[in-house]
Amino acid sequence: MNAPLIAPSLLSADLSCLTESLSSVSGADYLHFDVMDGHFVPNLTFGPALIGAVKRASNLPVDAHLMVDDPDGTVDWYLDAGADIVSVHVEAARHLDRLVHHIKDRGAKAGVVLNPATPVSVLEDIVDAVDLVLLMSVNPGFGGQTFIENTYAKLGRLMRLLDEHGAHPIVEIDGGVNRGNAGKLAAAGATMLVAGSAVFGSEDPAAEVEALREAARTVEGA
């Protein structure tokens, strides 16, 4: 099977030496930004200024995951900053169809995100329009959490829905991803894996990116 794309999450990076952190994962496919506003989730993280700075410092495309109360009103901040993918939570978006098409009209890829308790059936009327579906495999808000095992069954339901629609978005998993579950996630249909603690918590982030990619090539890695 083709190895999934690997997107290190800067939530777990040492921002006091951002240039070195970015350099250490230059072999990845995307840089993942968990944007938290302190309202939709109980944490406060990155704003558009940091995304703009990273776009100037790295050649990797930016995957911005908006965990915010008002994605409809703030999405342009992240598009203006240069995000290549912008993903919004179905639980927060007031006008999801309008928002998805607005992101696409601005030239970025549009993603939708589901929290662990949100069923994949809510995507029925939008899945044909999106470029990415992100399943949260932890409850959003903090890094370093334990992977929720029900994610495999939920991923299976998502893949059946995509098959019914003939849709082929990127299928992204975020939360508790590591070498131990990368293979099983890839075998179940995931095409992008977000890893924060597993990458930036290792002694060699560059090697860990490659190890995740290798682990994702085999079910035995799960």
C-alpha positions in Angstrom: 0.0 0.0 0.0 1.1 3.6 -0.4 2.3 5.1 2.8 0.0 7.9 4.2 1.2 11.5 4.3 2.8 12.4 7.5 1.9 15.8 9.2 3.9 16.6 12.3 1.8 18.7 14.7 3.5 21.9 15.9 1.4 21.8 19.0 4.2 19.5 20.4 7.2 21.4 19.0 9.5 23.6 21.0 8.5 27.0 19.7 11.5 28.6 21.5 13.6 27.2 18.7 11.1 27.2 15.9 13.6 27.2 13.0 15.3 24.1 14.4 11.9 22.4 14.9 10.9 23.1 11.4 14.2 21.9 10.0 13.9 18.7 12.0 10.7 17.7 10.2 11.6 19.0 6.7 11.1 15.4 5.3 7.4 15.4 6.3 4.6 16.0 3.9 2.7 18.8 5.7 2.9 20.9 8.9 -0.1 20.6 11.0 -1.4 23.6 13.1 -3.9 23.0 15.9 -5.5 26.4 16.2 -7.3 26.7 19.5 -9.3 29.7 20.7 -9.8 28.8 24.4 -13.6 28.6 23.8 -14.3 25.7 21.5 -11.6 23.8 23.3 -10.1 24.6 26.7 -6.7 25.7 25.4 -5.2 28.7 23.5 -2.5 28.1 20.8 -1.6 29.6 17.5 -2.9 32.5 15.5 -2.4 33.4 11.8 0.8 35.4 12.5 2.6 32.2 13.3 1.3 30.4 10.3 2.5 33.3 8.1 6.0 33.1 9.8 6.2 29.4 9.2 5.2 29.8 5.5 8.1 32.1 5.1 10.5 29.7 6.9 9.5 26.3 5.5 8.7 24.9 2.1 6.2 22.4 3.5 2.5 23.1 3.0 0.5 24.1 6.0 -2.5 22.1 7.3 -4.5 24.4 9.6 -7.1 22.7 11.9 -9.4 25.4 13.3 -10.7 24.4 16.7 -12.5 27.7 17.2 -16.0 28.8 18.0 -16.4 31.1 15.0 -14.7 29.5 11.9 -17.2 31.3 9.6 -16.0 34.7 10.8 -12.2 34.0 11.2 -11.4 31.6 8.4 -10.0 34.4 6.2 -7.3 35.1 8.8 -5.8 31.7 8.1 -6.3 31.9 4.4 -4.6 35.3 4.2 -1.7 33.8 6.2 -1.2 31.2 3.5 -2.6 28.0 4.9 -2.8 25.4 2.1 -5.5 23.3 3.8 -8.1 24.8 6.2 -10.2 22.4 8.2 -13.3 23.4 10.2 -15.3 21.5 12.8 -18.8 20.5 11.8 -19.8 21.1 15.4 -18.8 24.8 15.2 -19.6 25.9 11.6 -22.9 27.7 11.2 -23.0 27.5 7.4 -20.8 24.5 6.6 -21.5 24.3 2.9 -20.9 28.0 2.4 -17.7 27.9 4.4 -16.3 24.9 2.5 -16.9 26.5 -0.8 -15.5 29.8 0.4 -12.2 28.1 1.4 -12.0 26.4 -2.0 -12.8 29.7 -3.8 -9.9 31.3 -2.0 -7.6 28.6 -3.5 -7.0 26.4 -0.5 -8.2 22.8 0.2 -11.2 22.6 2.4 -11.4 20.1 5.2 -14.1 19.1 7.7 -13.4 17.7 11.2 -15.4 15.4 13.4 -15.0 15.1 17.1 -14.9 11.5 18.5 -18.6 11.5 19.4 -19.8 13.1 16.2 -21.2 10.5 13.7 -19.9 10.3 10.2 -23.5 10.5 8.9 -23.4 14.3 9.3 -21.1 14.4 6.3 -23.8 12.9 4.0 -24.6 16.2 2.3 -21.1 17.8 2.2 -18.7 14.9 1.5 -18.8 15.4 -2.2 -17.5 18.9 -1.8 -14.6 18.5 0.6 -10.9 17.9 0.0 -10.2 16.4 3.4 -12.0 14.7 6.2 -10.3 14.7 9.6 -11.4 12.3 12.3 -10.3 13.2 15.8 -8.9 10.2 17.6 -8.8 12.1 20.9 -11.0 14.7 22.3 -9.5 18.0 21.0 -7.8 20.5 23.2 -4.5 19.0 24.4 -1.6 17.1 23.0 -0.2 13.8 24.4 -3.6 12.1 24.8 -4.3 8.4 24.4 -5.7 7.2 21.1 -9.4 6.3 21.2 -9.8 2.7 19.9 -13.3 3.3 18.5 -11.6 5.4 15.8 -11.0 2.2 13.7 -14.7 1.4 13.6 -15.5 5.0 12.8 -12.9 5.1 10.1 -14.6 2.0 8.6 -17.9 3.8 8.5 -16.4 6.8 6.9 -14.8 4.7 4.2 -18.1 3.1 3.4 -19.7 6.5 3.1 -17.0 7.7 0.8 -17.4 4.6 -1.3 -21.1 5.2 -1.6 -20.5 8.7 -2.9 -17.5 7.9 -5.0 -15.7 10.6 -3.1 -11.9 10.6 -2.6 -10.9 13.2 0.0 -7.7 13.0 2.0 -8.6 11.0 5.2 -6.7 12.4 8.1 -6.4 11.0 11.7 -5.3 13.3 14.5 -4.6 12.3 18.1 -2.5 9.6 19.7 -1.0 8.5 16.4 2.3 6.6 16.7 4.3 3.7 15.2 2.0 1.3 17.1 -1.2 2.2 15.3 0.0 3.8 12.0 -0.2 0.5 10.1 -3.7 -0.4 11.2 -4.9 3.2 10.4 -3.4 3.1 7.0 -4.9 -0.3 6.3 -8.3 1.0 7.3 -8.1 3.9 4.8 -6.3 6.8 6.4 -4.2 8.7 3.9 -2.7 11.4 6.3 -1.5 10.9 9.8 -1.0 13.7 12.3 1.6 13.1 14.9 2.8 15.5 17.5 4.2 14.0 20.7 5.4 10.9 18.8 7.5 13.1 16.5 8.6 16.1 18.6 8.9 14.0 21.8 11.4 11.7 20.2 15.2 12.2 20.2 15.3 12.4 16.5 12.1 13.9 14.9 13.5 13.4 11.3 14.0 9.7 11.9 10.6 9.4 13.7 8.8 10.9 10.6 10.4 8.1 8.5 9.7 5.5 11.1 6.0 6.5 11.1 6.0 6.3 7.3 7.5 2.8 7.4 5.2 1.6 10.1 2.2 2.8 8.1 3.2 0.5 5.2 2.4 -2.6 7.1 -0.6 -3.8 9.2 2.0 -5.4 11.5 2.9 -1.8 12.5 -0.5 -1.6 14.2 
